[in-house]
Amino acid sequence: MIVPWQQLSADALRGLIEEFVTRDGTDYGEVEVPLAQRVEQVMARLRRGEAQILFSESTGECSIVPSEQL
């Protein structure tokens, strides 16, 4: 199920994005990117419609995916 980011509170959205960008497998390469910058990059993609928040009812987990993957 797609969850519109605008329907989440600011705290819930930030917490979701922070959890997403700190997951295993979200390596940013050789240069360490600060958490605040990673959060803002994802937020900008959500605002532009380039990414969507997906909620899996079967697992209860949220993920953020590129819009073109939907």
N, CA, C and O of each residue as an XYZ file, in Angstrom:
280
protein
N       0.842     -1.152      0.000
C       0.000      0.000      0.000
C       0.906      1.240      0.000
O       1.851      1.325      0.785
N       0.611      2.193     -0.882
C       1.365      3.453     -0.913
C       0.820      4.369      0.168
O      -0.390      4.563      0.280
N       1.719      4.929      0.961
C       1.354      5.861      2.028
C       1.815      7.258      1.605
O       3.018      7.485      1.472
N       0.898      8.192      1.392
C       1.310      9.553      1.042
C       2.118     10.174      2.191
O       1.667     10.190      3.336
N       3.303     10.677      1.876
C       4.172     11.219      2.924
C       3.516     12.401      3.627
O       3.815     12.666      4.791
N       2.630     13.111      2.943
C       1.961     14.281      3.524
C       1.004     13.894      4.654
O       0.632     14.743      5.464
N       0.606     12.627      4.713
C      -0.322     12.180      5.746
C       0.372     11.787      7.043
O      -0.292     11.501      8.039
N       1.694     11.770      7.041
C       2.446     11.437      8.244
C       2.808     12.711      8.999
O       3.024     13.762      8.396
N       2.871     12.609     10.311
C       3.339     13.755     11.094
C       4.817     13.979     10.781
O       5.502     13.068     10.315
N       5.297     15.169     11.033
C       6.704     15.489     10.761
C       7.630     14.544     11.521
O       8.637     14.093     10.977
N       7.296     14.243     12.772
C       8.134     13.343     13.575
C       8.117     11.921     13.033
O       9.156     11.264     12.966
N       6.936     11.447     12.647
C       6.833     10.084     12.108
C       7.591      9.975     10.791
O       8.290      8.990     10.555
N       7.456     10.982      9.936
C       8.145     10.969      8.649
C       9.652     10.984      8.840
O      10.368     10.212      8.202
N      10.134     11.852      9.707
C      11.576     11.916      9.955
C      12.092     10.590     10.519
O      13.141     10.100     10.101
N      11.357     10.015     11.465
C      11.761      8.735     12.045
C      11.798      7.634     11.001
O      12.714      6.811     10.996
N      10.812      7.612     10.116
C      10.771      6.616      9.050
C      11.957      6.776      8.110
O      12.613      5.797      7.754
N      12.227      8.009      7.711
C      13.345      8.259      6.796
C      14.675      7.927      7.474
O      15.542      7.310      6.856
N      14.846      8.325      8.726
C      16.096      8.022      9.445
C      16.308      6.513      9.536
O      17.419      6.026      9.325
N      15.252      5.779      9.847
C      15.374      4.321      9.932
C      15.746      3.752      8.571
O      16.570      2.842      8.484
N      15.153      4.275      7.519
C      15.417      3.795      6.172
C      16.872      4.042      5.765
O      17.529      3.130      5.262
N      17.380      5.245      5.972
C      18.734      5.576      5.504
C      19.832      4.954      6.366
O      20.999      4.962      5.975
N      19.478      4.422      7.520
C      20.486      3.781      8.370
C      20.396      2.255      8.326
O      21.135      1.577      9.040
N      19.514      1.713      7.508
C      19.403      0.259      7.364
C      20.678     -0.314      6.776
O      21.415      0.371      6.068
N      20.925     -1.576      7.079
C      22.029     -2.298      6.440
C      21.775     -2.314      4.941
O      20.644     -2.516      4.499
N      22.830     -2.099      4.158
C      22.693     -2.103      2.713
C      22.445     -0.747      2.103
O      22.301     -0.630      0.886
N      22.392      0.293      2.935
C      22.213      1.644      2.396
C      23.534      2.407      2.482
O      23.588      3.536      2.970
N      24.580      1.773      2.003
C      25.918      2.343      2.011
C      26.018      3.472      0.994
O      25.520      3.346     -0.124
N      26.650      4.562      1.371
C      26.792      5.716      0.496
C      28.180      5.803     -0.131
O      28.559      6.845     -0.665
N      28.929      4.723     -0.066
C      30.236      4.703     -0.715
C      31.356      5.108      0.217
O      31.243      5.008      1.438
N      32.445      5.570     -0.386
C      33.652      5.896      0.377
C      33.504      7.143      1.231
O      34.120      7.237      2.292
N      32.707      8.093      0.793
C      32.536      9.355      1.513
C      31.356      9.233      2.468
O      30.251      8.887      2.049
N      31.581      9.511      3.731
C      30.527      9.455      4.735
C      29.611     10.668      4.573
O      30.064     11.810      4.645
N      28.333     10.413      4.356
C      27.345     11.472      4.211
C      26.627     11.614      5.552
O      26.122     10.623      6.081
N      26.569     12.817      6.111
C      25.907     13.000      7.406
C      24.433     12.576      7.354
O      23.778     12.695      6.318
N      23.931     12.085      8.474
C      22.553     11.617      8.564
C      21.574     12.695      8.115
O      20.655     12.407      7.348
N      21.750     13.915      8.571
C      20.826     14.997      8.210
C      20.777     15.196      6.697
O      19.712     15.459      6.138
N      21.908     15.071      6.047
C      21.953     15.237      4.593
C      21.257     14.076      3.886
O      20.550     14.287      2.900
N      21.448     12.862      4.376
C      20.778     11.696      3.785
C      19.264     11.819      3.939
O      18.513     11.518      3.012
N      18.818     12.265      5.125
C      17.378     12.452      5.365
C      16.828     13.488      4.398
O      15.770     13.273      3.805
N      17.516     14.600      4.227
C      17.043     15.657      3.328
C      17.018     15.183      1.878
O      16.116     15.557      1.128
N      17.983     14.375      1.471
C      17.982     13.841      0.105
C      16.743     12.992     -0.154
O      16.115     13.117     -1.206
N      16.391     12.138      0.787
C      15.203     11.290      0.637
C      13.946     12.156      0.678
O      13.027     11.950     -0.115
N      13.896     13.114      1.590
C      12.732     13.998      1.690
C      12.524     14.760      0.391
O      11.388     14.921     -0.055
N      13.594     15.229     -0.216
C      13.494     15.967     -1.477
C      12.926     15.065     -2.571
O      12.117     15.511     -3.385
N      13.339     13.817     -2.593
C      12.804     12.887     -3.602
C      11.327     12.620     -3.373
O      10.564     12.504     -4.332
N      10.910     12.520     -2.114
C       9.486     12.341     -1.815
C       8.690     13.564     -2.283
O       7.644     13.423     -2.917
N       9.184     14.746     -1.973
C       8.492     15.981     -2.380
C       8.342     16.086     -3.894
O       7.306     16.529     -4.390
N       9.371     15.681     -4.623
C       9.346     15.764     -6.089
C       8.565     14.622     -6.730
O       8.368     14.610     -7.945
N       8.121     13.666     -5.925
C       7.390     12.523     -6.458
C       8.287     11.462     -7.055
O       7.807     10.569     -7.753
N       9.580     11.541     -6.795
C      10.546     10.573     -7.331
C      10.638      9.317     -6.474
O      11.237      8.327     -6.894
N      10.055      9.344     -5.283
C      10.074      8.200     -4.369
C       8.721      8.120     -3.673
O       8.006      9.113     -3.545
N       8.392      6.918     -3.231
C       7.126      6.671     -2.549
C       7.376      5.837     -1.300
O       8.339      5.073     -1.235
N       6.502      5.989     -0.311
C       6.558      5.176      0.896
C       5.596      4.007      0.700
O       4.422      4.206      0.389
N       6.094      2.807      0.881
C       5.270      1.608      0.769
C       5.158      0.942      2.128
O       6.149      0.800      2.844
N       3.948      0.535      2.478
C       3.698     -0.206      3.711
C       3.228     -1.598      3.334
O       2.295     -1.749      2.546
N       3.863     -2.609      3.886
C       3.469     -3.995      3.654
C       2.577     -4.442      4.804
O       3.020     -4.528      5.949
N       1.333     -4.721      4.494
C       0.403     -5.185      5.526
C       0.807     -6.560      6.053
O       0.564     -6.874      7.218
N       1.420     -7.376      5.206
C       1.790     -8.721      5.633
C       2.969     -8.735      6.599
O       3.021     -9.568      7.503
N       3.926     -7.807      6.411
C       5.095     -7.781      7.294
C       5.046     -6.644      8.310
O       5.758     -6.679      9.313
N       4.202     -5.626      8.055
C       4.127     -4.474      8.945
C       5.306     -3.524      8.781
O       5.539     -2.673      9.641
N       6.052     -3.659      7.688
C       7.241     -2.834      7.467
C       6.985     -1.772      6.403
O       6.177     -1.959      5.494
N       7.692     -0.659      6.540
C       7.658      0.408      5.553
C       8.965      0.423      4.794
O      10.018      0.063      5.320
N       8.876      0.844      3.553
C      10.061      1.008      2.731
C       9.866      2.234      1.864
O       8.738      2.669      1.634
N      10.950      2.781      1.389
C      10.898      3.914      0.470
C      11.526      3.456     -0.829
O      12.675      3.014     -0.854
N      10.766      3.562     -1.907
C      11.225      3.045     -3.192
C      11.115      4.121     -4.260
O      10.273      5.013     -4.163
N      11.966      4.039     -5.278
C      11.846      4.970     -6.411
C      10.488      4.786     -7.089
O      10.012      3.661     -7.241
N       9.879      5.874     -7.488
C       8.563      5.826     -8.120
C       8.542      4.960     -9.361
O       7.540      4.301     -9.642
N       9.636      4.953    -10.109
C       9.662      4.169    -11.350
C       9.610      2.657    -11.094
O       9.365      1.889    -12.024
N       9.834      2.226     -9.863
C       9.748      0.802     -9.538
C       8.325      0.348     -9.261
O       8.071     -0.848     -9.117
N       7.406      1.284     -9.187
C       6.015      0.922     -8.869
C       5.231      0.543    -10.096
O       4.049      0.214     -9.996
